[in-house]
Amino acid sequence: MCQLVRNRDWVAGAGWTTAALLMSLGWLWPWYVIWLLPLAAVASSARLRGVALVLTTFLLVTGAPYTVHYLAAHGINPLSSPLGQRAAATTVRYMR
């Protein structure tokens, strides 16, 4: 709200709010970034465009169907970290 009052740039404010919403979602699909892209394109904030680009790249990589197979072929296992093990345990618990 302070940025909106100070800069009077409601498009950038809406873009940052949408980016925060996307980053806080527990269940994220790659096409959700469509909510952010139009706002980032017309906003005057270059940082918002950068965040939109990084978020788009992240969602495309993680949402691609063969990402898991590619990572496994190269010896990368995201679930081997403590955070990954915690996420896997939580997912198994909720799937029962």
C-alpha distances in whole Angstrom, upper triangle without the diagonal:
4,5,5,6,9,10,10,11,9,12,11,8,10,13,11,10,14,15,14,15,18,19,19,21,24,26,26,28,28,27,24,23,23,20,18,21,20,17,18,21,19,16,17,16,19,18,16,20,21,20,20,24,24,23,25,28,28,28,31,33,32,32,36,39,41,38,40,44,43,41,44,47,45,46,42,41,37,38,40,38,37,34,35,38,36,34,37,38,35,36,40,39,37,39,42
4,5,5,6,8,9,11,11,14,12,10,13,15,13,13,16,17,16,18,21,21,21,24,27,29,28,30,30,30,26,25,26,22,20,23,22,19,19,22,20,17,17,16,19,17,17,20,22,20,22,25,25,24,27,29,29,29,32,34,34,34,38,41,43,40,42,45,44,43,46,48,46,46,43,42,38,40,42,39,38,35,37,39,37,36,39,40,37,38,42,41,39,42,45
4,6,5,6,7,8,9,11,9,7,11,12,10,11,15,15,15,17,19,20,20,23,26,28,27,29,28,28,24,23,23,20,18,20,20,16,16,19,17,13,13,12,15,14,13,17,18,17,19,22,22,22,24,27,27,27,30,32,32,32,35,39,41,38,40,43,42,41,44,46,44,45,41,40,37,38,41,38,37,34,36,39,37,35,39,40,37,38,42,41,39,42,45
4,6,5,5,6,6,9,8,6,9,12,11,11,14,16,16,17,20,21,21,24,27,29,27,29,28,27,24,22,23,19,17,19,18,15,16,18,16,13,13,13,16,16,15,18,20,19,19,23,24,23,25,28,28,28,31,33,33,33,36,39,41,39,41,44,43,42,45,47,46,47,43,42,39,40,43,40,40,36,38,41,39,37,40,42,39,39,43,42,40,42,45
4,6,5,8,9,12,12,10,13,15,15,15,18,19,19,21,23,24,24,27,30,32,31,32,32,31,28,26,26,23,21,23,22,18,19,21,19,16,16,16,19,19,18,21,23,22,23,26,27,27,29,31,32,32,34,36,36,37,40,43,45,43,45,48,47,46,49,51,49,50,46,46,42,43,46,43,42,39,41,44,41,40,43,44,41,42,46,45,43,45,48
4,6,8,10,13,12,11,14,16,15,16,19,20,20,22,24,25,25,28,31,33,32,33,33,32,29,27,27,24,22,24,23,19,19,21,19,15,14,14,18,17,17,20,22,21,23,26,27,26,28,31,31,32,34,36,36,37,40,43,45,43,45,48,47,45,49,51,49,49,46,45,42,43,45,42,42,39,41,44,42,40,44,45,42,43,47,46,44,47,50
4,5,8,11,9,9,13,14,13,15,18,18,19,21,23,24,25,27,31,32,31,32,31,30,27,25,25,22,20,21,20,16,16,18,15,12,11,11,15,15,15,17,19,19,20,23,24,24,26,29,29,30,32,34,35,35,38,41,43,41,43,46,45,44,47,49,47,48,44,44,41,43,45,42,42,39,40,43,42,40,43,45,42,43,46,46,44,46,50
4,6,9,9,9,11,13,14,15,17,19,19,21,23,24,25,27,31,32,30,31,30,29,26,24,24,21,19,20,18,15,16,17,14,12,11,12,16,17,16,18,21,21,21,24,26,25,26,29,30,30,32,35,35,35,38,41,43,41,44,47,45,45,48,50,48,49,46,45,42,44,46,43,43,40,41,45,43,41,44,46,43,43,46,46,44,46,49
4,6,6,6,9,10,11,13,14,16,17,19,20,22,23,25,29,29,27,28,27,26,23,21,20,18,16,16,15,11,12,14,11,8,8,9,13,14,12,15,17,17,17,20,22,22,23,26,27,27,29,31,32,32,34,38,40,38,40,43,42,41,45,46,45,46,42,42,39,41,43,41,41,38,39,42,40,38,41,43,41,40,44,44,42,44,47
4,6,5,6,8,10,10,12,14,15,16,18,20,21,22,26,27,25,26,25,23,21,19,18,15,14,15,13,10,12,13,11,9,10,11,15,15,13,15,18,17,17,20,22,21,22,25,26,25,28,30,30,30,33,36,38,37,39,42,41,40,44,46,44,45,42,41,38,40,42,40,40,37,37,41,39,36,39,41,38,38,42,42,39,41,44
4,5,5,6,9,10,10,12,14,15,16,18,20,21,25,25,23,23,22,20,18,16,15,12,11,12,10,6,8,10,7,6,8,9,13,13,11,12,15,15,14,17,19,18,19,22,23,23,24,27,28,27,30,33,35,34,36,39,38,38,41,43,42,43,39,39,36,38,40,38,39,35,36,39,38,35,38,40,37,37,40,41,38,40,43
4,5,5,6,8,10,10,12,14,15,16,18,20,24,24,22,23,21,20,18,15,15,13,10,11,11,7,7,10,8,5,7,6,10,10,7,10,13,12,12,15,17,16,17,20,21,21,23,26,26,26,29,32,34,32,35,38,36,36,39,41,39,40,37,37,34,35,38,36,36,33,34,37,35,33,36,38,36,35,39,39,37,39,42
4,5,5,6,9,10,11,12,14,15,17,19,22,23,21,23,22,21,18,16,16,14,11,13,13,9,10,13,12,9,10,10,13,12,10,13,15,13,14,17,18,17,19,22,22,22,24,27,27,27,30,33,35,33,35,38,37,36,40,42,40,41,37,37,34,35,38,35,35,32,33,36,34,32,35,37,34,34,38,38,36,37,41
4,6,5,6,9,10,10,12,14,15,17,20,21,19,20,19,18,15,14,13,10,9,11,11,7,9,12,11,9,12,11,14,14,10,13,15,14,13,16,18,16,17,21,21,20,23,25,25,25,28,31,33,31,33,37,36,35,38,40,39,40,37,36,33,34,37,35,35,31,32,35,33,31,34,36,33,32,36,36,33,35,38
4,5,5,6,9,10,11,12,14,16,19,20,17,18,17,16,13,11,11,9,6,8,9,5,6,9,10,8,10,9,11,11,7,9,12,10,9,13,14,13,14,17,18,17,19,22,22,22,25,28,30,28,30,34,33,32,35,37,36,37,33,33,30,32,34,32,33,29,30,33,32,29,32,34,31,31,34,35,33,34,38
4,5,5,6,9,10,11,12,14,18,19,17,19,18,17,14,12,14,11,8,11,12,9,9,12,13,10,12,10,12,10,7,10,11,9,9,13,14,12,14,17,17,17,20,22,22,22,25,29,30,28,30,33,32,31,35,37,35,36,32,32,28,30,32,30,30,27,28,31,29,27,30,32,30,29,33,34,31,33,37
4,5,5,6,9,10,11,12,16,17,16,18,18,17,14,13,14,11,9,13,13,10,11,15,15,13,15,13,15,13,10,13,15,12,12,16,16,14,16,19,18,18,21,23,22,22,26,29,31,29,30,34,33,32,35,38,37,37,33,32,29,30,33,30,30,27,28,31,29,26,29,31,28,28,32,32,29,31,35
4,5,5,6,9,10,11,14,15,13,14,14,13,10,9,10,7,6,10,11,9,10,13,14,13,15,14,16,14,10,12,14,11,10,14,14,12,13,16,16,15,18,20,20,19,22,25,28,26,28,31,31,30,33,35,34,35,31,30,27,28,31,29,29,26,26,29,28,25,28,30,27,26,30,30,28,29,33
4,5,5,6,9,10,14,14,12,14,13,13,10,8,11,9,6,10,12,10,9,13,15,13,15,13,14,11,8,10,11,8,7,11,11,8,11,14,13,13,16,18,17,18,21,24,26,24,25,29,28,27,30,32,31,32,28,27,24,26,28,26,27,23,24,27,25,23,26,28,25,25,29,29,27,29,32
4,5,5,6,9,12,14,13,15,15,16,12,12,14,12,10,13,15,13,13,17,18,16,18,15,16,13,11,14,14,10,11,14,13,11,14,16,15,15,18,20,18,19,23,25,27,25,26,30,29,28,31,33,32,32,29,27,24,25,28,25,25,22,23,26,24,21,25,26,24,24,27,28,26,27,31
4,5,5,6,10,11,10,13,14,14,10,10,13,10,10,13,15,13,14,18,19,17,20,18,19,17,14,16,16,13,12,16,15,12,14,17,15,14,18,20,18,18,22,24,27,25,26,29,29,28,31,33,33,33,29,28,24,25,28,26,26,22,23,25,23,21,24,25,22,22,26,26,23,25,28
4,5,5,9,9,7,10,10,11,7,8,10,9,8,12,14,13,13,17,19,17,20,18,18,16,13,15,15,11,10,13,12,9,11,14,12,10,14,16,14,14,18,20,23,21,22,26,26,25,27,30,29,29,26,25,21,22,25,24,24,20,20,23,22,19,22,24,21,20,24,25,22,24,27
4,6,8,10,9,11,12,14,11,10,14,12,11,14,17,16,15,19,21,19,21,18,19,16,13,15,14,11,11,13,12,9,11,13,11,11,14,16,14,15,18,21,23,20,21,25,25,23,26,29,28,28,24,23,19,20,23,21,21,17,18,21,19,17,20,22,19,19,23,23,22,23,27
4,6,9,9,12,14,15,12,13,16,14,14,17,19,18,18,21,23,21,24,21,22,19,16,18,18,14,15,17,15,12,15,17,14,14,17,18,16,17,21,23,25,22,23,27,27,25,27,30,30,29,26,24,20,20,23,21,21,17,18,20,18,16,19,20,18,18,21,21,19,22,25
4,6,6,10,12,13,10,12,15,13,14,17,19,19,19,22,24,23,25,23,24,21,18,20,20,16,15,18,16,13,15,17,14,13,16,17,15,15,19,20,23,21,21,25,26,24,26,29,29,29,25,23,20,20,23,22,21,17,18,20,18,15,18,19,16,16,19,20,17,19,22
4,6,10,13,15,12,14,17,16,17,20,23,22,22,25,27,26,29,26,27,24,22,23,22,19,18,20,18,15,17,18,15,13,17,17,14,14,18,19,22,20,20,23,24,23,24,28,28,27,23,21,18,17,21,19,19,15,15,17,15,12,14,16,13,12,16,16,13,15,19
4,7,10,12,10,13,15,15,16,19,22,22,22,25,27,26,29,27,27,25,22,23,23,19,18,20,18,15,15,17,14,12,15,16,13,12,15,16,19,18,18,21,23,22,23,26,27,26,23,21,18,18,21,21,20,17,16,18,16,13,15,17,14,12,15,16,14,14,18
4,7,9,7,9,12,12,13,16,18,19,19,21,24,24,26,24,24,22,19,20,19,16,15,16,15,11,12,14,11,8,11,13,10,9,13,15,17,16,17,20,21,20,22,25,25,25,22,20,17,18,22,21,21,18,17,19,18,15,16,19,17,15,18,19,17,17,21
4,6,6,8,10,12,13,15,17,18,19,21,23,24,27,25,25,23,20,20,20,17,15,16,15,12,11,13,11,7,9,11,9,7,11,12,15,15,16,19,20,20,22,24,25,25,22,21,18,19,23,23,24,21,19,22,21,17,18,21,19,17,20,22,19,19,23
4,5,6,8,11,12,12,15,17,16,18,21,22,24,23,22,21,18,17,17,15,12,13,12,9,8,9,9,5,6,9,8,6,9,11,14,13,16,18,18,19,21,23,24,25,22,21,19,20,24,24,25,22,20,23,23,19,21,24,22,20,23,25,22,22,26
4,5,6,8,10,10,13,15,15,16,19,20,23,22,22,21,18,17,18,16,13,14,14,11,9,12,12,8,9,12,12,9,12,14,17,17,19,21,22,22,25,27,27,28,25,25,22,24,27,27,29,25,24,27,26,23,24,27,25,22,25,27,25,24,28
4,5,6,8,10,12,13,14,16,18,18,22,20,21,19,16,16,17,14,11,13,14,10,9,13,12,9,11,14,13,11,14,17,20,19,21,24,24,24,26,29,29,30,26,25,23,24,28,27,28,24,23,26,25,22,23,26,24,22,25,26,24,24,27
4,5,5,6,10,11,11,12,15,16,19,17,17,16,13,12,13,11,8,10,11,8,6,10,10,8,10,13,13,12,14,17,20,19,21,24,23,23,26,28,28,29,26,25,23,25,28,27,28,24,24,27,26,23,25,28,26,24,27,29,26,27,30
4,5,5,7,9,10,11,14,15,18,18,18,18,14,13,15,13,10,12,13,11,9,13,14,11,12,16,16,14,16,19,22,21,24,26,26,26,29,31,31,32,29,29,26,28,31,31,32,28,27,31,30,26,28,31,29,27,30,31,29,29,33
4,6,7,8,9,11,13,13,17,16,17,17,13,13,15,13,10,13,15,12,11,15,15,13,15,18,18,16,19,22,25,24,26,29,28,29,31,33,33,34,31,30,28,29,32,31,32,28,28,31,30,27,29,31,28,27,30,31,29,29,33
4,6,6,6,9,11,11,14,13,14,13,9,9,12,10,7,10,12,9,9,13,14,12,14,17,18,17,19,23,25,23,26,29,28,28,31,33,32,33,30,30,27,29,32,30,31,28,27,31,30,27,29,31,29,28,31,32,30,31,34
4,5,5,6,9,10,13,13,13,13,10,8,11,10,7,9,11,10,9,12,14,13,14,17,18,17,19,22,24,23,26,29,27,28,31,32,32,33,30,30,28,30,33,32,33,29,29,33,32,29,31,34,32,30,34,35,32,33,37
4,5,5,6,9,12,13,14,15,11,10,13,13,10,12,15,14,12,16,18,16,17,21,22,20,22,26,28,27,30,32,31,31,35,36,36,37,34,34,31,34,37,35,37,33,33,36,35,32,34,37,35,33,37,38,35,36,39
4,5,6,6,10,10,12,12,9,9,12,12,9,12,15,14,13,17,18,17,19,22,23,22,24,28,30,28,31,34,33,33,36,37,37,38,35,35,32,34,37,35,36,32,32,36,35,32,34,37,34,33,37,38,35,36,40
4,6,5,8,8,8,9,6,5,9,9,7,9,12,12,11,15,16,16,17,20,21,21,23,27,28,27,30,32,31,31,34,35,34,36,33,33,30,32,35,33,34,31,31,35,34,31,33,36,34,33,37,38,35,36,40
4,6,8,9,9,11,9,7,10,12,9,10,14,14,13,16,18,18,18,21,23,22,24,27,29,28,31,33,32,32,35,36,35,37,34,35,32,35,37,36,37,34,34,37,37,34,36,39,37,36,39,41,38,39,43
4,7,9,10,13,10,9,13,14,12,14,17,17,16,19,21,21,22,25,26,26,27,31,33,31,34,37,35,35,39,40,39,41,38,38,35,38,40,39,40,37,37,40,39,36,39,42,39,38,42,43,40,41,45
4,5,8,10,8,8,12,12,11,14,16,16,17,19,21,21,22,25,26,26,28,32,34,32,35,37,36,35,39,40,39,40,37,37,35,37,39,37,38,35,35,39,38,35,38,40,38,37,41,42,40,41,44
4,6,9,8,9,12,13,13,15,17,18,19,21,23,23,25,27,28,29,31,34,36,34,37,39,37,37,41,42,40,42,38,39,36,38,41,39,39,36,37,41,40,37,40,42,40,40,43,44,42,44,47
4,5,5,7,9,10,11,13,15,16,17,19,20,21,23,25,26,27,29,32,34,31,34,37,35,34,38,39,37,39,35,36,33,35,37,35,36,33,34,37,36,34,37,39,37,37,41,42,40,41,45
4,5,5,6,9,10,11,13,14,15,17,18,20,21,23,24,25,27,31,32,29,32,35,32,32,36,37,35,36,33,34,31,34,36,34,35,32,33,36,36,33,36,39,37,37,40,42,40,41,45
4,5,5,6,9,10,11,12,14,15,16,18,20,21,22,24,26,29,30,28,30,33,31,30,33,35,33,34,31,31,28,31,33,30,31,28,29,33,32,30,33,36,34,34,37,38,37,38,42
4,5,5,6,9,10,10,12,14,15,16,18,20,21,22,24,28,29,26,29,32,30,29,33,34,33,34,30,31,28,30,32,30,31,28,29,32,31,29,32,34,32,32,36,37,35,36,40
4,5,5,6,9,10,10,12,14,15,16,18,20,21,22,26,27,25,28,30,28,28,32,33,31,33,30,30,28,30,32,31,32,29,29,33,32,30,32,35,33,33,36,38,36,37,40
4,5,5,6,9,10,11,12,14,15,17,18,20,21,25,26,23,26,28,26,26,29,30,29,30,27,28,25,28,30,28,29,26,27,30,30,28,30,33,32,31,35,36,35,36,39
4,5,5,6,8,10,10,12,14,15,16,18,20,23,24,22,24,27,25,24,28,29,28,29,25,26,23,25,27,25,27,24,24,28,27,25,27,30,29,28,32,33,31,32,36
4,6,5,6,9,10,10,12,14,15,16,18,22,23,21,23,26,25,24,28,29,28,29,26,26,23,26,28,27,28,25,25,29,28,25,28,31,29,28,31,33,31,32,35
4,5,5,6,9,10,11,12,14,15,16,20,21,19,22,24,22,22,26,27,25,27,24,25,22,25,28,26,28,25,25,28,28,26,28,31,30,29,32,34,32,33,36
4,5,5,6,9,10,11,12,14,15,19,20,17,20,22,20,20,23,25,23,24,21,22,19,22,24,23,24,21,21,25,25,23,25,28,27,26,29,31,30,30,34
4,5,5,6,9,10,10,12,14,18,19,16,19,22,20,20,23,25,24,25,21,21,18,21,23,22,23,20,20,24,23,21,23,26,24,23,27,28,27,27,31
4,5,5,6,9,10,10,12,16,17,15,18,21,19,19,23,24,23,25,22,22,20,22,25,24,26,23,22,25,25,22,24,27,26,24,28,30,28,28,32
4,6,5,6,9,10,11,14,15,13,16,18,16,16,20,21,20,22,19,19,17,20,23,22,24,22,20,24,25,22,23,27,26,24,28,30,28,28,32
4,6,5,6,8,10,13,14,11,14,17,15,14,18,20,19,20,16,17,14,17,20,19,21,18,17,21,21,18,20,23,22,21,24,26,25,25,29
4,5,5,6,8,12,13,11,14,17,16,16,19,21,20,21,18,18,15,18,21,20,22,19,18,21,21,18,19,23,21,20,23,25,23,23,27
4,6,5,6,10,11,10,13,15,14,15,18,19,19,21,18,18,16,19,22,22,24,21,20,23,24,20,21,25,24,22,25,27,26,25,29
4,6,5,9,9,7,10,12,11,11,14,16,15,17,14,15,13,16,19,19,22,19,17,21,22,19,19,23,23,21,23,26,25,24,28
4,6,8,9,7,8,12,11,11,14,16,16,17,14,13,11,13,17,17,19,16,14,17,18,15,16,20,19,17,20,22,21,21,24
4,6,9,8,10,12,13,13,16,17,18,19,17,16,14,16,19,20,22,19,17,20,20,17,17,21,20,17,20,23,21,20,24
4,6,6,8,10,10,12,14,15,16,18,16,16,15,17,20,21,24,21,19,21,23,19,19,23,23,20,22,25,24,22,26
4,6,7,8,10,12,13,14,16,17,16,16,15,17,20,22,24,22,19,21,23,19,18,22,22,19,20,24,23,21,24
4,5,5,6,9,10,11,13,14,13,14,14,16,19,21,23,22,19,21,23,20,19,23,23,20,22,25,24,23,26
4,5,5,6,9,10,11,12,11,11,11,13,16,17,20,19,16,18,20,18,17,21,21,19,21,24,24,22,25
4,6,5,6,9,10,11,9,8,9,11,13,15,18,17,14,16,18,16,14,18,19,17,18,21,21,20,23
4,6,5,6,9,10,10,10,12,13,15,18,21,20,17,18,21,19,17,21,22,20,20,24,24,22,25
4,5,5,6,9,9,10,12,14,16,18,21,21,18,20,22,20,19,23,24,22,23,27,27,25,28
4,5,5,6,5,7,8,11,12,14,18,17,14,17,19,18,17,20,22,20,21,25,25,24,27
4,5,5,5,6,9,11,12,14,18,18,15,16,19,18,16,20,22,20,20,24,25,23,26
4,6,8,10,13,15,15,18,21,21,18,20,23,22,20,23,25,24,24,28,28,27,29
4,6,9,12,14,14,16,20,20,18,19,23,22,20,24,26,24,25,29,29,28,31
4,6,10,12,11,13,17,18,15,17,20,20,18,21,24,22,23,26,28,27,29
4,6,9,9,11,14,15,12,14,17,16,16,19,21,20,21,24,25,25,27
4,5,6,8,12,12,9,10,14,13,12,15,17,16,17,20,22,21,23
4,6,6,10,9,6,9,11,10,10,14,15,14,16,19,20,20,22
4,6,8,7,4,5,8,8,7,10,12,12,13,15,17,17,19
4,7,8,6,6,10,10,10,12,14,15,15,18,20,20,22
4,5,5,6,9,10,10,12,14,15,16,18,20,21,23
4,5,5,6,9,10,11,12,14,15,17,19,20,22
4,5,5,6,9,10,11,12,14,15,17,18,20
4,5,5,6,9,10,10,12,14,15,16,19
4,5,5,6,9,10,11,12,14,15,17
4,5,5,6,9,10,11,12,14,16
4,5,5,6,9,10,11,12,15
4,5,5,6,9,10,10,13
4,5,5,6,9,10,11
4,6,5,6,9,10
4,5,5,6,9
4,5,5,7
4,6,6
4,6
4
